[in-house]
Amino acid sequence: MMSYIPIIAVLKTKYMDAYHKKDYMSALFLSDEIIKTYQENDATKTISYGEDCMMLAELYADINNHPKCIALYQEALQTIRALQGESALLAEALNNMAIHHSHLGEYDTALTIMLKAYYMKRTIFSPTSAAYRNSLYNVGVCYHDVQEYDKALHYHMSAMKDRPTNDEDAIDNLNFIGYDFEGKGDIKNALFYFEKALALIRTQYGDTSDEYFKNLYYLASIHENDGNYEVAKQCYKEAIHLLGTILTTNHPYYAEALNKLAAVYTKLNQTQKALQLRLDALKIIEKTVGEDNMYYANCLKHIGNMYSSRGAWPAACEMYEKSIGVKKTLLGEDSEEYVGDLLILSNLYNKCQQFEKALSLLSEVVGKINTDNRFYTHCIYTLAKIYMLLGDIPKVYELYEKMAQLKEDFSFSDMLDNLEDA
C-alpha cells in the first residue's frame, strides 16, 4: 500500500529540478504525474497529498494560471481540513489561495478568505511571531484592494508595530502604509512612510539597487502629483542616473523616465529643458522600440504639443504628421483618436497659413463623423472661416446650409458671428 511513496519521491525530485531551472513544460508534465500517482494509489486523503498540492500550485502561479492554482489550493484545503481541522497548514493554504484570488481581481473573495486565515492564525501563533505579523499585513493588503483604507492602515500599522527593521518584509510593510495614507488623500503621511521605506532600502540593499530605484521613482511621482515639482525633479534625476547604471541609457524604460522628468520641467515652465528631454527620449524609442507603435506615436504628439505651445507651428505640424501616420495604420481611419488628431493638425496648418492642407484635413474629418459628433460643428465653422479668408463666399454659404439643417432659425448672420470664435 505504501509502494507509491518512493515513486512520488522520485517524481518530486525531478519536478523540483525542472522547476528551479524554469523548465516549465517538464515541470507541468511531472506535476500531472505526481497528482496521477496519488489518485491511482487512492492516497488523496493524506497530508502529504495536501502539502504537494500546495507545492504544485506555485508552479501555476509562476505561469500566471491562477484558476488552476486556486483549484489546487482548494484540493489541498479539503484534505488538510479533514485530517487536521484548523491548523497552521490550513491557515497557510487559505492565505495563499486568497492571494491568487487577488491576482484575478477577485478582491472581495480574497478578503473573505484572508480573514479566515487571519482568525485561524490568531489562535495558533503568538502575537509577536512572524507568522502572525505577516497575516496582519496580508489582511491589510486585502482591505487596501477593496479601498477600505482606514482598515488597511489599522492592520498594516499593527503588523509594523513589533516588526524588526531587518525583517525582509519591513520595506513592503512601510510602503503599504504609505499607499494606505495615499488612498486616504493624506499625502504628507504617505510621503513620510515612503521616505522611511527608501531609507531602509538604502541600508539593506544600497542606493544602487533595483529596489532603491523603484521606490525613488514612485516617490518622485507622488511629489509630482502633490505639486512638489522641485523635489520631484531631483528624485527623477537621481532615478534616471541610477537607471542608466542598472540598465543602459539606450532602453525604453530610460526613455520613459526622461519623459517623466520632461513633464515636471514643463510644470516648472522650463520648457526648453522639457523639449530637449522629450527629443532625447524619442531618439531612444526609435532605436529600441521602433516607429510602428502607439508609444512612439504619443511621444511625437507630446513633442508636437510642446512646439505648438511655443508657437513653433511648422515643427508642431511635422510631429503631428508623423504621429498621425502611425495612428492611421494602428487604429484605423475611423477611430476617434485618429480623427481628433486630424482636427488638431488642421488647426496647426491653419496657423501656418497652409490653408489648402487645413481644408483637405477638415473636409476629411467632416466626411468621417456624424453631425451629432462633438467635433462636427467646430469643423464646419473652421472650414467656413478659412473659406472666408480665401474669399470663397459660395463655399461659406454652402457650409451655412449644412448648419441651418441642424439648427432652427439659424441665419447667415449667426454663421458669420460664430466664425469670430472659430
VENJOJO-V479258 format. One record per residue. RES is the residue in one small letter. SS is DSSP state (H for helix, E for strand, - for the rest). OMEGA is omega as a letter, one per 20 degrees, with the letter a starting at -180 (none if undefined). NEAR is the number of other C-alpha atoms within 10 Angstrom. Layout:
RES,SS,OMEGA,NEAR / RES,SS,OMEGA,NEAR
//
This chain:
m,-,a,7 / m,-,a,8 / s,-,a,8 / y,H,a,14 / i,H,r,15 / p,H,r,10 / i,H,r,14 / i,H,a,18 / a,H,r,12 / v,H,r,11 / l,H,a,18 / k,H,r,20 / t,H,r,12 / k,H,a,15 / y,H,a,23 / m,H,r,17 / d,H,r,14 / a,H,a,17 / y,H,a,20 / h,H,r,10 / k,-,a,11 / k,-,r,13 / d,-,a,13 / y,H,r,18 / m,H,r,11 / s,H,a,15 / a,H,r,24 / l,H,r,17 / f,H,a,11 / l,H,r,21 / s,H,r,24 / d,H,r,11 / e,H,r,17 / i,H,r,22 / i,H,a,17 / k,H,a,14 / t,H,r,17 / y,H,a,19 / q,H,a,13 / e,H,a,10 / n,-,r,13 / d,-,a,12 / a,-,a,17 / t,-,r,20 / k,-,r,16 / t,-,r,15 / i,H,a,18 / s,H,r,16 / y,H,r,20 / g,H,r,25 / e,H,a,19 / d,H,r,18 / c,H,r,25 / m,H,r,24 / m,H,a,18 / l,H,r,25 / a,H,a,25 / e,H,r,21 / l,H,a,20 / y,H,r,20 / a,H,a,16 / d,H,a,13 / i,-,r,10 / n,-,r,14 / n,-,a,16 / h,H,r,22 / p,H,r,17 / k,H,r,17 / c,H,a,25 / i,H,r,24 / a,H,r,14 / l,H,r,22 / y,H,r,30 / q,H,r,18 / e,H,r,16 / a,H,a,28 / l,H,a,24 / q,H,a,15 / t,H,a,22 / i,H,r,24 / r,H,a,16 / a,H,a,12 / l,H,a,14 / q,H,a,12 / g,-,r,13 / e,-,a,16 / s,-,r,17 / a,H,a,17 / l,H,r,20 / l,H,r,23 / a,H,r,26 / e,H,r,21 / a,H,r,26 / l,H,a,25 / n,H,a,24 / n,H,r,21 / m,H,r,27 / a,H,r,28 / i,H,a,23 / h,H,r,24 / h,H,r,20 / s,H,r,18 / h,H,r,16 / l,-,a,13 / g,-,a,13 / e,-,a,15 / y,H,r,22 / d,H,r,16 / t,H,r,14 / a,H,a,27 / l,H,a,25 / t,H,a,14 / i,H,a,22 / m,H,r,29 / l,H,r,22 / k,H,r,16 / a,H,a,26 / y,H,a,24 / y,H,r,14 / m,H,a,20 / k,H,a,25 / r,H,r,17 / t,H,a,13 / i,H,a,15 / f,-,r,14 / s,-,r,12 / p,-,a,15 / t,-,a,12 / s,-,r,11 / a,H,a,17 / a,H,r,18 / y,H,r,21 / r,H,a,25 / n,H,r,18 / s,H,r,25 / l,H,a,26 / y,H,a,26 / n,H,r,26 / v,H,r,28 / g,H,r,30 / v,H,a,30 / c,H,r,26 / y,H,r,25 / h,H,a,23 / d,H,r,19 / v,-,r,15 / q,-,r,15 / e,-,a,16 / y,H,r,23 / d,H,r,16 / k,H,r,17 / a,H,a,27 / l,H,r,24 / h,H,a,17 / y,H,r,22 / h,H,r,30 / m,H,r,18 / s,H,r,15 / a,H,a,25 / m,H,a,20 / k,H,a,11 / d,-,a,13 / r,-,r,18 / p,-,a,11 / t,-,r,14 / n,-,r,11 / d,-,a,10 / e,-,a,11 / d,-,a,16 / a,H,a,18 / i,H,r,23 / d,H,r,14 / n,H,r,24 / l,H,r,24 / n,H,a,22 / f,H,r,24 / i,H,r,30 / g,H,r,26 / y,H,r,24 / d,H,r,29 / f,H,r,22 / e,H,r,17 / g,H,r,17 / k,H,a,15 / g,-,r,12 / d,-,a,13 / i,H,a,19 / k,H,r,13 / n,H,r,16 / a,H,r,24 / l,H,r,21 / f,H,a,16 / y,H,r,21 / f,H,r,24 / e,H,r,18 / k,H,r,16 / a,H,a,25 / l,H,r,24 / a,H,r,17 / l,H,r,18 / i,H,r,21 / r,H,a,15 / t,H,a,12 / q,H,a,16 / y,H,a,13 / g,-,a,14 / d,-,r,16 / t,-,a,16 / s,-,r,16 / d,H,a,16 / e,H,r,17 / y,H,r,21 / f,H,a,23 / k,H,a,14 / n,H,r,20 / l,H,a,24 / y,H,r,21 / y,H,r,16 / l,H,r,21 / a,H,a,28 / s,H,r,21 / i,H,r,19 / h,H,r,19 / e,H,a,22 / n,H,a,13 / d,-,r,12 / g,-,r,14 / n,-,a,14 / y,H,r,22 / e,H,r,16 / v,H,r,15 / a,H,r,26 / k,H,a,22 / q,H,r,13 / c,H,r,21 / y,H,a,26 / k,H,r,18 / e,H,r,15 / a,H,r,25 / i,H,r,24 / h,H,a,16 / l,H,a,21 / l,H,r,22 / g,H,r,14 / t,H,a,12 / i,H,a,13 / l,-,r,12 / t,-,r,13 / t,-,r,17 / n,-,a,15 / h,-,a,17 / p,H,r,19 / y,H,r,18 / y,H,r,22 / a,H,r,23 / e,H,r,19 / a,H,r,20 / l,H,r,23 / n,H,r,23 / k,H,r,23 / l,H,r,28 / a,H,r,25 / a,H,r,22 / v,H,r,25 / y,H,r,21 / t,H,r,16 / k,H,r,15 / l,-,a,14 / n,-,r,11 / q,-,a,13 / t,H,r,19 / q,H,r,15 / k,H,r,14 / a,H,a,24 / l,H,a,21 / q,H,r,15 / l,H,r,21 / r,H,r,25 / l,H,r,20 / d,H,r,14 / a,H,a,25 / l,H,r,25 / k,H,r,14 / i,H,r,21 / i,H,r,23 / e,H,a,13 / k,H,a,12 / t,H,a,13 / v,-,a,13 / g,-,a,13 / e,-,a,16 / d,-,a,15 / n,-,a,15 / m,H,r,14 / y,H,r,17 / y,H,a,22 / a,H,a,22 / n,H,r,17 / c,H,r,20 / l,H,a,24 / k,H,r,22 / h,H,r,20 / i,H,r,23 / g,H,r,27 / n,H,r,20 / m,H,r,21 / y,H,a,21 / s,H,a,17 / s,H,r,12 / r,-,a,12 / g,-,r,14 / a,-,a,16 / w,H,a,22 / p,H,r,17 / a,H,r,17 / a,H,r,25 / c,H,a,24 / e,H,a,17 / m,H,a,21 / y,H,r,26 / e,H,r,18 / k,H,a,16 / s,H,a,26 / i,H,r,24 / g,H,r,13 / v,H,a,21 / k,H,r,22 / k,H,a,15 / t,H,a,12 / l,H,a,15 / l,H,a,14 / g,-,a,13 / e,-,a,17 / d,-,a,12 / s,-,a,13 / e,H,a,14 / e,H,r,15 / y,H,a,21 / v,H,r,24 / g,H,r,14 / d,H,r,18 / l,H,r,21 / l,H,r,23 / i,H,a,17 / l,H,r,25 / s,H,r,28 / n,H,r,23 / l,H,r,26 / y,H,r,21 / n,H,r,20 / k,H,r,17 / c,-,a,16 / q,-,r,13 / q,-,a,14 / f,H,a,20 / e,H,r,14 / k,H,r,16 / a,H,r,25 / l,H,a,21 / s,H,a,12 / l,H,a,22 / l,H,r,25 / s,H,r,16 / e,H,r,15 / v,H,a,24 / v,H,r,20 / g,H,a,11 / k,H,a,15 / i,-,r,15 / n,-,a,11 / t,-,r,14 / d,-,r,9 / n,-,a,10 / r,-,r,10 / f,-,a,17 / y,H,a,19 / t,H,r,17 / h,H,r,18 / c,H,a,21 / i,H,a,22 / y,H,r,22 / t,H,r,24 / l,H,a,27 / a,H,a,26 / k,H,r,22 / i,H,r,21 / y,H,r,20 / m,H,r,17 / l,H,a,11 / l,-,r,10 / g,-,a,11 / d,-,a,13 / i,H,r,13 / p,H,r,11 / k,H,r,15 / v,H,a,21 / y,H,r,17 / e,H,r,12 / l,H,r,18 / y,H,a,21 / e,H,r,16 / k,H,a,13 / m,H,a,20 / a,H,r,16 / q,H,a,10 / l,H,a,12 / k,-,r,10 / e,-,r,8 / d,-,r,9 / f,-,a,14 / s,-,r,14 / f,H,r,16 / s,H,r,10 / d,H,r,12 / m,H,a,21 / l,H,r,17 / d,H,a,11 / n,H,r,15 / l,H,r,18 / e,-,a,10 / d,-,a,10 / a,-,none,15
//
